[in-house]
Amino acid sequence: MPNTNASFSPRMRSDELKAQIEKLAALDHRAPVQPMLLAFDSETEALLVRLYGDSHRYVEAYKYATLAEAEALVNLPTSAQEPMARDLPKTAVQQRRQVLLGILTEMTDMEAKEVGMLTGEDREDPPGL
């Protein structure tokens, strides 16, 4: 969104998703620690419920990703579906990231459309003049 007021910086919904992806990236570099991952999951699910509602497909897809069972829901490539050694914790972290990136892509597109629709002519003339 264009920043029309110097004292106001709009906070986009996609910024919250980006922050979650960054947190997940920090968790991904070490072995998944269960309490940290559980806290991350509850925070992420709460964010998705707030953005989309509890019955939205994204909330369901994220829940499946936490179980490393999201391949069919988010159309992951075949290579991501092949069981290497069925390292479920690592797969679950990868699927979380892929689900969140997919949601972020769609959210960014929607926000760009919103900005385009909200940015109109700033005139008070009646339409058609």
N, CA, C and O atoms as CSV, one atom per row, in Angstrom:
chain,resi,resn,atom,element,x,y,z
A,1,MET,N,N,0.843,-1.185,0.000
A,1,MET,CA,C,0.000,0.000,0.000
A,1,MET,C,C,0.881,1.239,0.000
A,1,MET,O,O,1.915,1.267,0.667
A,2,PRO,N,N,0.490,2.232,-0.723
A,2,PRO,CA,C,1.278,3.455,-0.721
A,2,PRO,C,C,1.187,4.126,0.633
A,2,PRO,O,O,0.137,4.131,1.276
A,3,ASN,N,N,2.291,4.684,1.047
A,3,ASN,CA,C,2.347,5.352,2.340
A,3,ASN,C,C,1.992,6.813,2.127
A,3,ASN,O,O,2.855,7.616,1.772
A,4,THR,N,N,0.724,7.167,2.340
A,4,THR,CA,C,0.258,8.524,2.085
A,4,THR,C,C,0.404,9.426,3.294
A,4,THR,O,O,0.360,10.649,3.162
A,5,ASN,N,N,0.575,8.847,4.459
A,5,ASN,CA,C,0.716,9.620,5.683
A,5,ASN,C,C,2.030,9.226,6.326
A,5,ASN,O,O,2.230,8.061,6.669
A,6,ALA,N,N,2.921,10.178,6.491
A,6,ALA,CA,C,4.252,9.875,7.006
A,6,ALA,C,C,4.211,9.286,8.408
A,6,ALA,O,O,5.128,8.558,8.788
A,7,SER,N,N,3.181,9.578,9.184
A,7,SER,CA,C,3.110,9.044,10.541
A,7,SER,C,C,2.438,7.680,10.592
A,7,SER,O,O,2.373,7.064,11.656
A,8,PHE,N,N,1.942,7.204,9.470
A,8,PHE,CA,C,1.240,5.925,9.430
A,8,PHE,C,C,1.898,5.015,8.412
A,8,PHE,O,O,2.010,5.362,7.236
A,9,SER,N,N,2.326,3.868,8.859
A,9,SER,CA,C,2.889,2.881,7.957
A,9,SER,C,C,1.975,1.672,7.975
A,9,SER,O,O,1.876,0.999,9.001
A,10,PRO,N,N,1.301,1.372,6.868
A,10,PRO,CA,C,0.336,0.276,6.873
A,10,PRO,C,C,1.014,-1.065,7.122
A,10,PRO,O,O,2.100,-1.337,6.611
A,11,ARG,N,N,0.360,-1.880,7.904
A,11,ARG,CA,C,0.880,-3.218,8.186
A,11,ARG,C,C,0.065,-4.197,7.354
A,11,ARG,O,O,-1.147,-4.327,7.524
A,12,MET,N,N,0.736,-4.862,6.479
A,12,MET,CA,C,0.079,-5.794,5.578
A,12,MET,C,C,-0.077,-7.150,6.268
A,12,MET,O,O,0.736,-7.531,7.110
A,13,ARG,N,N,-1.126,-7.862,5.898
A,13,ARG,CA,C,-1.342,-9.210,6.454
A,13,ARG,C,C,-0.203,-10.133,6.053
A,13,ARG,O,O,0.175,-11.028,6.809
A,14,SER,N,N,0.339,-9.916,4.871
A,14,SER,CA,C,1.433,-10.774,4.407
A,14,SER,C,C,2.686,-10.611,5.266
A,14,SER,O,O,3.504,-11.528,5.345
A,15,ASP,N,N,2.845,-9.455,5.908
A,15,ASP,CA,C,3.999,-9.251,6.785
A,15,ASP,C,C,3.985,-10.238,7.943
A,15,ASP,O,O,5.036,-10.714,8.372
A,16,GLU,N,N,2.801,-10.544,8.446
A,16,GLU,CA,C,2.686,-11.496,9.547
A,16,GLU,C,C,3.072,-12.901,9.082
A,16,GLU,O,O,3.722,-13.645,9.817
A,17,LEU,N,N,2.672,-13.259,7.869
A,17,LEU,CA,C,3.050,-14.568,7.329
A,17,LEU,C,C,4.555,-14.641,7.084
A,17,LEU,O,O,5.182,-15.667,7.349
A,18,LYS,N,N,5.131,-13.552,6.579
A,18,LYS,CA,C,6.582,-13.518,6.356
A,18,LYS,C,C,7.333,-13.691,7.668
A,18,LYS,O,O,8.353,-14.378,7.715
A,19,ALA,N,N,6.837,-13.075,8.725
A,19,ALA,CA,C,7.478,-13.205,10.034
A,19,ALA,C,C,7.438,-14.658,10.512
A,19,ALA,O,O,8.409,-15.148,11.088
A,20,GLN,N,N,6.324,-15.344,10.277
A,20,GLN,CA,C,6.223,-16.743,10.681
A,20,GLN,C,C,7.196,-17.611,9.876
A,20,GLN,O,O,7.813,-18.525,10.423
A,21,ILE,N,N,7.330,-17.326,8.588
A,21,ILE,CA,C,8.254,-18.093,7.747
A,21,ILE,C,C,9.688,-17.882,8.217
A,21,ILE,O,O,10.484,-18.822,8.225
A,22,GLU,N,N,10.023,-16.651,8.611
A,22,GLU,CA,C,11.366,-16.376,9.137
A,22,GLU,C,C,11.609,-17.123,10.440
A,22,GLU,O,O,12.702,-17.645,10.661
A,23,LYS,N,N,10.602,-17.178,11.302
A,23,LYS,CA,C,10.735,-17.938,12.550
A,23,LYS,C,C,10.960,-19.413,12.259
A,23,LYS,O,O,11.788,-20.063,12.898
A,24,LEU,N,N,10.220,-19.934,11.294
A,24,LEU,CA,C,10.361,-21.342,10.930
A,24,LEU,C,C,11.744,-21.611,10.361
A,24,LEU,O,O,12.329,-22.660,10.633
A,25,ALA,N,N,12.274,-20.687,9.579
A,25,ALA,CA,C,13.614,-20.850,9.019
A,25,ALA,C,C,14.649,-20.926,10.146
A,25,ALA,O,O,15.614,-21.686,10.054
A,26,ALA,N,N,14.451,-20.150,11.194
A,26,ALA,CA,C,15.370,-20.199,12.336
A,26,ALA,C,C,15.270,-21.541,13.048
A,26,ALA,O,O,16.274,-22.052,13.545
A,27,LEU,N,N,14.079,-22.115,13.103
A,27,LEU,CA,C,13.897,-23.423,13.744
A,27,LEU,C,C,14.415,-24.543,12.861
A,27,LEU,O,O,14.833,-25.584,13.368
A,28,ASP,N,N,14.396,-24.351,11.565
A,28,ASP,CA,C,14.735,-25.398,10.608
A,28,ASP,C,C,16.226,-25.737,10.617
A,28,ASP,O,O,16.592,-26.847,10.229
A,29,HIS,N,N,17.089,-24.831,11.042
A,29,HIS,CA,C,18.527,-25.051,10.973
A,29,HIS,C,C,19.046,-25.991,12.055
A,29,HIS,O,O,20.170,-26.484,11.967
A,30,ARG,N,N,18.253,-26.231,13.041
A,30,ARG,CA,C,18.655,-27.201,14.047
A,30,ARG,C,C,17.586,-28.278,14.108
A,30,ARG,O,O,16.520,-28.152,13.504
A,31,ALA,N,N,17.878,-29.312,14.828
A,31,ALA,CA,C,16.898,-30.388,14.949
A,31,ALA,C,C,15.627,-29.822,15.568
A,31,ALA,O,O,15.699,-29.063,16.535
A,32,PRO,N,N,14.467,-30.176,15.029
A,32,PRO,CA,C,13.220,-29.638,15.563
A,32,PRO,C,C,13.066,-29.956,17.052
A,32,PRO,O,O,13.055,-31.117,17.462
A,33,VAL,N,N,12.952,-28.918,17.824
A,33,VAL,CA,C,12.765,-29.074,19.264
A,33,VAL,C,C,11.269,-29.015,19.510
A,33,VAL,O,O,10.611,-28.023,19.199
A,34,GLN,N,N,10.746,-30.086,20.071
A,34,GLN,CA,C,9.309,-30.240,20.207
A,34,GLN,C,C,8.609,-29.055,20.874
A,34,GLN,O,O,7.649,-28.546,20.296
A,35,PRO,N,N,9.030,-28.580,22.061
A,35,PRO,CA,C,8.284,-27.469,22.683
A,35,PRO,C,C,8.294,-26.196,21.836
A,35,PRO,O,O,7.286,-25.493,21.760
A,36,MET,N,N,9.429,-25.900,21.202
A,36,MET,CA,C,9.509,-24.700,20.359
A,36,MET,C,C,8.616,-24.845,19.135
A,36,MET,O,O,7.949,-23.892,18.733
A,37,LEU,N,N,8.601,-26.032,18.543
A,37,LEU,CA,C,7.792,-26.275,17.363
A,37,LEU,C,C,6.299,-26.256,17.703
A,37,LEU,O,O,5.491,-25.759,16.919
A,38,LEU,N,N,5.937,-26.791,18.856
A,38,LEU,CA,C,4.537,-26.761,19.284
A,38,LEU,C,C,4.062,-25.330,19.514
A,38,LEU,O,O,2.943,-24.976,19.145
A,39,ALA,N,N,4.915,-24.507,20.125
A,39,ALA,CA,C,4.563,-23.100,20.341
A,39,ALA,C,C,4.419,-22.381,18.997
A,39,ALA,O,O,3.504,-21.581,18.805
A,40,PHE,N,N,5.334,-22.676,18.072
A,40,PHE,CA,C,5.274,-22.082,16.738
A,40,PHE,C,C,3.978,-22.483,16.038
A,40,PHE,O,O,3.312,-21.646,15.427
A,41,ASP,N,N,3.620,-23.776,16.130
A,41,ASP,CA,C,2.413,-24.261,15.483
A,41,ASP,C,C,1.154,-23.602,16.039
A,41,ASP,O,O,0.272,-23.205,15.278
A,42,SER,N,N,1.070,-23.485,17.346
A,42,SER,CA,C,-0.135,-22.863,17.916
A,42,SER,C,C,-0.215,-21.391,17.534
A,42,SER,O,O,-1.305,-20.875,17.288
A,43,GLU,N,N,0.920,-20.712,17.482
A,43,GLU,CA,C,0.954,-19.301,17.064
A,43,GLU,C,C,0.541,-19.162,15.593
A,43,GLU,O,O,-0.228,-18.269,15.238
A,44,THR,N,N,1.056,-20.045,14.758
A,44,THR,CA,C,0.745,-19.995,13.324
A,44,THR,C,C,-0.719,-20.331,13.067
A,44,THR,O,O,-1.377,-19.673,12.262
A,45,GLU,N,N,-1.229,-21.354,13.750
A,45,GLU,CA,C,-2.636,-21.707,13.573
A,45,GLU,C,C,-3.542,-20.568,14.027
A,45,GLU,O,O,-4.556,-20.289,13.387
A,46,ALA,N,N,-3.186,-19.910,15.127
A,46,ALA,CA,C,-3.980,-18.771,15.599
A,46,ALA,C,C,-3.964,-17.644,14.559
A,46,ALA,O,O,-4.988,-17.003,14.325
A,47,LEU,N,N,-2.817,-17.404,13.944
A,47,LEU,CA,C,-2.710,-16.377,12.902
A,47,LEU,C,C,-3.593,-16.736,11.706
A,47,LEU,O,O,-4.323,-15.885,11.197
A,48,LEU,N,N,-3.531,-17.987,11.259
A,48,LEU,CA,C,-4.330,-18.408,10.110
A,48,LEU,C,C,-5.827,-18.343,10.413
A,48,LEU,O,O,-6.619,-17.959,9.552
A,49,VAL,N,N,-6.211,-18.714,11.618
A,49,VAL,CA,C,-7.626,-18.631,12.009
A,49,VAL,C,C,-8.070,-17.180,12.023
A,49,VAL,O,O,-9.180,-16.866,11.593
A,50,ARG,N,N,-7.213,-16.290,12.515
A,50,ARG,CA,C,-7.562,-14.868,12.549
A,50,ARG,C,C,-7.683,-14.295,11.137
A,50,ARG,O,O,-8.570,-13.485,10.868
A,51,LEU,N,N,-6.794,-14.713,10.238
A,51,LEU,CA,C,-6.816,-14.190,8.869
A,51,LEU,C,C,-7.924,-14.803,8.010
A,51,LEU,O,O,-8.522,-14.116,7.182
A,52,TYR,N,N,-8.199,-16.103,8.210
A,52,TYR,CA,C,-9.100,-16.799,7.298
A,52,TYR,C,C,-10.330,-17.423,7.950
A,52,TYR,O,O,-11.296,-17.725,7.248
A,53,GLY,N,N,-10.330,-17.624,9.248
A,53,GLY,CA,C,-11.424,-18.321,9.913
A,53,GLY,C,C,-11.061,-19.777,10.147
A,53,GLY,O,O,-10.224,-20.335,9.437
A,54,ASP,N,N,-11.702,-20.406,11.162
A,54,ASP,CA,C,-11.257,-21.746,11.552
A,54,ASP,C,C,-11.601,-22.852,10.567
A,54,ASP,O,O,-11.009,-23.929,10.644
A,55,SER,N,N,-12.512,-22.640,9.664
A,55,SER,CA,C,-12.874,-23.721,8.747
A,55,SER,C,C,-12.236,-23.565,7.362
A,55,SER,O,O,-12.608,-24.279,6.431
A,56,HIS,N,N,-11.300,-22.660,7.221
A,56,HIS,CA,C,-10.669,-22.429,5.914
A,56,HIS,C,C,-9.707,-23.571,5.580
A,56,HIS,O,O,-9.141,-24.208,6.468
A,57,ARG,N,N,-9.538,-23.813,4.284
A,57,ARG,CA,C,-8.661,-24.902,3.834
A,57,ARG,C,C,-7.201,-24.688,4.227
A,57,ARG,O,O,-6.464,-25.662,4.387
A,58,TYR,N,N,-6.765,-23.431,4.387
A,58,TYR,CA,C,-5.378,-23.176,4.786
A,58,TYR,C,C,-5.111,-23.651,6.210
A,58,TYR,O,O,-4.030,-24.160,6.506
A,59,VAL,N,N,-6.090,-23.485,7.084
A,59,VAL,CA,C,-5.929,-23.950,8.459
A,59,VAL,C,C,-5.797,-25.470,8.456
A,59,VAL,O,O,-4.953,-26.028,9.158
A,60,GLU,N,N,-6.626,-26.128,7.672
A,60,GLU,CA,C,-6.568,-27.588,7.577
A,60,GLU,C,C,-5.244,-28.046,6.956
A,60,GLU,O,O,-4.633,-29.000,7.436
A,61,ALA,N,N,-4.803,-27.375,5.900
A,61,ALA,CA,C,-3.542,-27.739,5.254
A,61,ALA,C,C,-2.372,-27.589,6.219
A,61,ALA,O,O,-1.466,-28.422,6.237
A,62,TYR,N,N,-2.394,-26.529,7.018
A,62,TYR,CA,C,-1.298,-26.342,7.977
A,62,TYR,C,C,-1.320,-27.438,9.040
A,62,TYR,O,O,-0.266,-27.934,9.437
A,63,LYS,N,N,-2.493,-27.815,9.498
A,63,LYS,CA,C,-2.584,-28.889,10.495
A,63,LYS,C,C,-2.024,-30.192,9.938
A,63,LYS,O,O,-1.334,-30.926,10.645
A,64,TYR,N,N,-2.320,-30.480,8.675
A,64,TYR,CA,C,-1.765,-31.682,8.052
A,64,TYR,C,C,-0.249,-31.562,7.886
A,64,TYR,O,O,0.469,-32.551,8.029
A,65,ALA,N,N,0.233,-30.375,7.590
A,65,ALA,CA,C,1.673,-30.179,7.447
A,65,ALA,C,C,2.398,-30.453,8.756
A,65,ALA,O,O,3.520,-30.960,8.746
A,66,THR,N,N,1.774,-30.126,9.881
A,66,THR,CA,C,2.422,-30.391,11.170
A,66,THR,C,C,2.574,-31.890,11.406
A,66,THR,O,O,3.416,-32.320,12.195
A,67,LEU,N,N,1.759,-32.676,10.722
A,67,LEU,CA,C,1.837,-34.136,10.845
A,67,LEU,C,C,2.632,-34.767,9.702
A,67,LEU,O,O,2.748,-35.990,9.624
A,68,ALA,N,N,3.175,-33.934,8.821
A,68,ALA,CA,C,3.913,-34.388,7.630
A,68,ALA,C,C,3.004,-35.171,6.693
A,68,ALA,O,O,3.434,-36.140,6.067
A,69,GLU,N,N,1.751,-34.749,6.599
A,69,GLU,CA,C,0.779,-35.440,5.750
A,69,GLU,C,C,0.124,-34.482,4.758
A,69,GLU,O,O,-0.998,-34.739,4.324
A,70,ALA,N,N,0.778,-33.401,4.392
A,70,ALA,CA,C,0.149,-32.381,3.553
A,70,ALA,C,C,0.422,-32.539,2.063
A,70,ALA,O,O,0.025,-31.677,1.278
A,71,GLU,N,N,1.086,-33.610,1.651
A,71,GLU,CA,C,1.460,-33.736,0.236
A,71,GLU,C,C,0.268,-33.598,-0.691
A,71,GLU,O,O,0.324,-32.843,-1.661
A,72,ALA,N,N,-0.801,-34.311,-0.409
A,72,ALA,CA,C,-1.958,-34.315,-1.306
A,72,ALA,C,C,-2.722,-33.003,-1.256
A,72,ALA,O,O,-3.305,-32.591,-2.258
A,73,LEU,N,N,-2.729,-32.340,-0.104
A,73,LEU,CA,C,-3.506,-31.109,0.036
A,73,LEU,C,C,-2.890,-29.935,-0.696
A,73,LEU,O,O,-3.618,-29.090,-1.217
A,74,VAL,N,N,-1.580,-29.859,-0.750
A,74,VAL,CA,C,-0.931,-28.692,-1.345
A,74,VAL,C,C,-0.195,-29.020,-2.638
A,74,VAL,O,O,0.585,-28.206,-3.133
A,75,ASN,N,N,-0.441,-30.217,-3.190
A,75,ASN,CA,C,0.144,-30.618,-4.473
A,75,ASN,C,C,1.663,-30.479,-4.487
A,75,ASN,O,O,2.227,-29.832,-5.369
A,76,LEU,N,N,2.315,-31.089,-3.509
A,76,LEU,CA,C,3.770,-31.044,-3.472
A,76,LEU,C,C,4.335,-31.877,-4.617
A,76,LEU,O,O,3.710,-32.851,-5.039
A,77,PRO,N,N,5.500,-31.510,-5.122
A,77,PRO,CA,C,6.095,-32.293,-6.203
A,77,PRO,C,C,6.403,-33.718,-5.741
A,77,PRO,O,O,6.536,-33.986,-4.546
A,78,THR,N,N,6.511,-34.611,-6.700
A,78,THR,CA,C,6.733,-36.022,-6.384
A,78,THR,C,C,7.985,-36.221,-5.544
A,78,THR,O,O,7.986,-37.054,-4.638
A,79,SER,N,N,9.044,-35.481,-5.819
A,79,SER,CA,C,10.281,-35.645,-5.061
A,79,SER,C,C,10.076,-35.349,-3.583
A,79,SER,O,O,10.740,-35.940,-2.732
A,80,ALA,N,N,9.166,-34.444,-3.277
A,80,ALA,CA,C,8.902,-34.128,-1.881
A,80,ALA,C,C,8.069,-35.213,-1.219
A,80,ALA,O,O,8.014,-35.298,0.008
A,81,GLN,N,N,7.420,-36.041,-2.027
A,81,GLN,CA,C,6.569,-37.081,-1.481
A,81,GLN,C,C,7.302,-38.403,-1.268
A,81,GLN,O,O,6.809,-39.279,-0.557
A,82,GLU,N,N,8.464,-38.549,-1.874
A,82,GLU,CA,C,9.191,-39.802,-1.750
A,82,GLU,C,C,9.736,-39.961,-0.339
A,82,GLU,O,O,10.361,-39.042,0.190
A,83,PRO,N,N,9.509,-41.105,0.271
A,83,PRO,CA,C,10.020,-41.315,1.623
A,83,PRO,C,C,11.521,-41.577,1.597
A,83,PRO,O,O,11.958,-42.634,1.142
A,84,MET,N,N,12.308,-40.624,2.081
A,84,MET,CA,C,13.757,-40.820,2.109
A,84,MET,C,C,14.077,-41.858,3.175
A,84,MET,O,O,14.567,-42.945,2.868
A,85,ALA,N,N,13.813,-41.534,4.365
A,85,ALA,CA,C,13.924,-42.486,5.467
A,85,ALA,C,C,12.723,-42.263,6.360
A,85,ALA,O,O,12.695,-42.681,7.518
A,86,ARG,N,N,11.735,-41.597,5.796
A,86,ARG,CA,C,10.537,-41.173,6.522
A,86,ARG,C,C,10.932,-40.388,7.753
A,86,ARG,O,O,10.500,-40.673,8.870
A,87,ASP,N,N,11.766,-39.392,7.517
A,87,ASP,CA,C,12.159,-38.471,8.579
A,87,ASP,C,C,11.001,-37.506,8.788
A,87,ASP,O,O,11.009,-36.393,8.261
A,88,LEU,N,N,10.009,-37.934,9.554
A,88,LEU,CA,C,8.782,-37.154,9.717
A,88,LEU,C,C,9.015,-35.768,10.301
A,88,LEU,O,O,8.412,-34.815,9.807
A,89,PRO,N,N,9.853,-35.593,11.322
A,89,PRO,CA,C,10.043,-34.219,11.826
A,89,PRO,C,C,10.586,-33.267,10.760
A,89,PRO,O,O,10.108,-32.140,10.626
A,90,LYS,N,N,11.593,-33.727,9.998
A,90,LYS,CA,C,12.156,-32.868,8.958
A,90,LYS,C,C,11.131,-32.615,7.853
A,90,LYS,O,O,10.998,-31.491,7.368
A,91,THR,N,N,10.410,-33.664,7.461
A,91,THR,CA,C,9.383,-33.527,6.432
A,91,THR,C,C,8.299,-32.565,6.892
A,91,THR,O,O,7.816,-31.746,6.110
A,92,ALA,N,N,7.917,-32.661,8.155
A,92,ALA,CA,C,6.873,-31.783,8.687
A,92,ALA,C,C,7.317,-30.324,8.648
A,92,ALA,O,O,6.518,-29.441,8.336
A,93,VAL,N,N,8.578,-30.067,8.962
A,93,VAL,CA,C,9.084,-28.683,8.913
A,93,VAL,C,C,9.091,-28.189,7.465
A,93,VAL,O,O,8.715,-27.048,7.198
A,94,GLN,N,N,9.516,-29.039,6.533
A,94,GLN,CA,C,9.528,-28.653,5.123
A,94,GLN,C,C,8.118,-28.378,4.621
A,94,GLN,O,O,7.890,-27.423,3.878
A,95,GLN,N,N,7.175,-29.216,5.030
A,95,GLN,CA,C,5.796,-29.022,4.586
A,95,GLN,C,C,5.187,-27.770,5.207
A,95,GLN,O,O,4.417,-27.070,4.550
A,96,ARG,N,N,5.516,-27.483,6.447
A,96,ARG,CA,C,5.048,-26.236,7.064
A,96,ARG,C,C,5.495,-25.049,6.215
A,96,ARG,O,O,4.702,-24.164,5.895
A,97,ARG,N,N,6.786,-25.046,5.856
A,97,ARG,CA,C,7.330,-23.945,5.064
A,97,ARG,C,C,6.633,-23.853,3.710
A,97,ARG,O,O,6.295,-22.755,3.268
A,98,GLN,N,N,6.413,-24.985,3.045
A,98,GLN,CA,C,5.777,-24.968,1.735
A,98,GLN,C,C,4.335,-24.484,1.816
A,98,GLN,O,O,3.882,-23.735,0.951
A,99,VAL,N,N,3.618,-24.904,2.839
A,99,VAL,CA,C,2.233,-24.447,3.005
A,99,VAL,C,C,2.217,-22.949,3.256
A,99,VAL,O,O,1.424,-22.227,2.651
A,100,LEU,N,N,3.089,-22.470,4.149
A,100,LEU,CA,C,3.116,-21.035,4.455
A,100,LEU,C,C,3.545,-20.214,3.241
A,100,LEU,O,O,3.012,-19.127,3.018
A,101,LEU,N,N,4.490,-20.708,2.458
A,101,LEU,CA,C,4.898,-19.984,1.244
A,101,LEU,C,C,3.759,-19.921,0.226
A,101,LEU,O,O,3.577,-18.905,-0.446
A,102,GLY,N,N,3.003,-20.994,0.114
A,102,GLY,CA,C,1.848,-20.984,-0.789
A,102,GLY,C,C,0.800,-19.976,-0.350
A,102,GLY,O,O,0.242,-19.247,-1.170
A,103,ILE,N,N,0.536,-19.943,0.955
A,103,ILE,CA,C,-0.429,-18.981,1.489
A,103,ILE,C,C,0.085,-17.562,1.270
A,103,ILE,O,O,-0.680,-16.673,0.894
A,104,LEU,N,N,1.382,-17.347,1.504
A,104,LEU,CA,C,1.974,-16.019,1.332
A,104,LEU,C,C,1.869,-15.557,-0.113
A,104,LEU,O,O,1.568,-14.391,-0.368
A,105,THR,N,N,2.111,-16.447,-1.052
A,105,THR,CA,C,2.010,-16.081,-2.470
A,105,THR,C,C,0.611,-15.601,-2.813
A,105,THR,O,O,0.441,-14.575,-3.471
A,106,GLU,N,N,-0.392,-16.350,-2.361
A,106,GLU,CA,C,-1.765,-15.950,-2.642
A,106,GLU,C,C,-2.121,-14.654,-1.924
A,106,GLU,O,O,-2.800,-13.796,-2.488
A,107,MET,N,N,-1.665,-14.510,-0.683
A,107,MET,CA,C,-1.948,-13.299,0.100
A,107,MET,C,C,-1.317,-12.077,-0.569
A,107,MET,O,O,-1.943,-11.019,-0.638
A,108,THR,N,N,-0.099,-12.210,-1.055
A,108,THR,CA,C,0.576,-11.096,-1.720
A,108,THR,C,C,-0.181,-10.674,-2.971
A,108,THR,O,O,-0.333,-9.482,-3.238
A,109,ASP,N,N,-0.656,-11.655,-3.739
A,109,ASP,CA,C,-1.448,-11.341,-4.934
A,109,ASP,C,C,-2.738,-10.609,-4.563
A,109,ASP,O,O,-3.114,-9.633,-5.212
A,110,MET,N,N,-3.409,-11.085,-3.519
A,110,MET,CA,C,-4.652,-10.448,-3.088
A,110,MET,C,C,-4.401,-9.015,-2.608
A,110,MET,O,O,-5.175,-8.109,-2.916
A,111,GLU,N,N,-3.328,-8.820,-1.861
A,111,GLU,CA,C,-3.017,-7.467,-1.374
A,111,GLU,C,C,-2.682,-6.529,-2.526
A,111,GLU,O,O,-3.042,-5.352,-2.487
A,112,ALA,N,N,-2.004,-7.027,-3.539
A,112,ALA,CA,C,-1.692,-6.189,-4.703
A,112,ALA,C,C,-2.980,-5.771,-5.408
A,112,ALA,O,O,-3.100,-4.630,-5.854
A,113,LYS,N,N,-3.948,-6.690,-5.511
A,113,LYS,CA,C,-5.231,-6.340,-6.120
A,113,LYS,C,C,-5.976,-5.315,-5.267
A,113,LYS,O,O,-6.587,-4.384,-5.792
A,114,GLU,N,N,-5.919,-5.496,-3.935
A,114,GLU,CA,C,-6.585,-4.545,-3.039
A,114,GLU,C,C,-5.996,-3.150,-3.194
A,114,GLU,O,O,-6.733,-2.167,-3.256
A,115,VAL,N,N,-4.683,-3.062,-3.256
A,115,VAL,CA,C,-4.031,-1.762,-3.416
A,115,VAL,C,C,-4.469,-1.123,-4.723
A,115,VAL,O,O,-4.751,0.074,-4.771
A,116,GLY,N,N,-4.527,-1.919,-5.780
A,116,GLY,CA,C,-4.960,-1.396,-7.072
A,116,GLY,C,C,-6.387,-0.894,-7.042
A,116,GLY,O,O,-6.708,0.121,-7.660
A,117,MET,N,N,-7.246,-1.604,-6.324
A,117,MET,CA,C,-8.643,-1.195,-6.254
A,117,MET,C,C,-8.832,0.027,-5.368
A,117,MET,O,O,-9.686,0.872,-5.636
A,118,LEU,N,N,-8.032,0.116,-4.310
A,118,LEU,CA,C,-8.171,1.239,-3.390
A,118,LEU,C,C,-7.499,2.504,-3.900
A,118,LEU,O,O,-7.820,3.609,-3.462
A,119,THR,N,N,-6.569,2.336,-4.822
A,119,THR,CA,C,-5.894,3.496,-5.396
A,119,THR,C,C,-6.700,3.946,-6.604
A,119,THR,O,O,-6.593,3.368,-7.686
A,120,GLY,N,N,-7.488,4.958,-6.415
A,120,GLY,CA,C,-8.328,5.459,-7.505
A,120,GLY,C,C,-8.081,6.917,-7.730
A,120,GLY,O,O,-7.159,7.509,-7.169
A,121,GLU,N,N,-8.906,7.479,-8.545
A,121,GLU,CA,C,-8.796,8.905,-8.788
A,121,GLU,C,C,-9.247,9.648,-7.550
A,121,GLU,O,O,-10.185,9.230,-6.871
A,122,ASP,N,N,-8.592,10.729,-7.262
A,122,ASP,CA,C,-8.931,11.530,-6.094
A,122,ASP,C,C,-9.631,12.798,-6.556
A,122,ASP,O,O,-9.095,13.901,-6.451
A,123,ARG,N,N,-10.868,12.610,-7.081
A,123,ARG,CA,C,-11.643,13.733,-7.573
A,123,ARG,C,C,-13.033,13.664,-7.009
A,123,ARG,O,O,-13.512,12.598,-6.622
A,124,GLU,N,N,-13.675,14.798,-6.965
A,124,GLU,CA,C,-15.031,14.842,-6.432
A,124,GLU,C,C,-16.062,15.089,-7.535
A,124,GLU,O,O,-17.238,15.308,-7.244
A,125,ASP,N,N,-15.636,15.056,-8.779
A,125,ASP,CA,C,-16.570,15.234,-9.875
A,125,ASP,C,C,-17.505,14.031,-9.955
A,125,ASP,O,O,-17.116,12.914,-9.614
A,126,PRO,N,N,-18.720,14.258,-10.401
A,126,PRO,CA,C,-19.607,13.117,-10.596
A,126,PRO,C,C,-19.061,12.178,-11.673
A,126,PRO,O,O,-18.345,12.627,-12.568
A,127,PRO,N,N,-19.376,10.916,-11.605
A,127,PRO,CA,C,-18.890,9.977,-12.615
A,127,PRO,C,C,-19.341,10.395,-14.006
A,127,PRO,O,O,-20.446,10.901,-14.202
A,128,GLY,N,N,-18.471,10.173,-14.944
A,128,GLY,CA,C,-18.788,10.441,-16.345
A,128,GLY,C,C,-18.476,11.853,-16.796
A,128,GLY,O,O,-18.692,12.170,-17.966
A,129,LEU,N,N,-17.987,12.697,-15.941
A,129,LEU,CA,C,-17.648,14.059,-16.384
A,129,LEU,C,C,-16.188,14.208,-16.636
A,129,LEU,O,O,-15.733,15.288,-17.013
